[in-house]
Amino acid sequence: MARKAATRQPGQDADVTHVPVATSSTVKVTLHLSVATAQRLGVESAMRRISQSAIAEEVLANYLSRWVLPTVPDANQREAG
């Protein structure tokens, strides 16, 4: 099947969702997924028009929310003693 070329008017934003730039609150990781899972992730990303990273964050955060992380002491606080 031939793909129909999308026309875009000047000044119109592209219909692409970009992966957010890594900040101090995000990290880059590499995951090894099965071919089927990677394909499903790509389809879901295209259908929802959000990045694959956003979907992975949503799914993993929900799944891992049962774990409570320990609080990290403030680096500016001095130890007692």
Beta strands, then each sheet from edge to edge (+ up, - down):
end
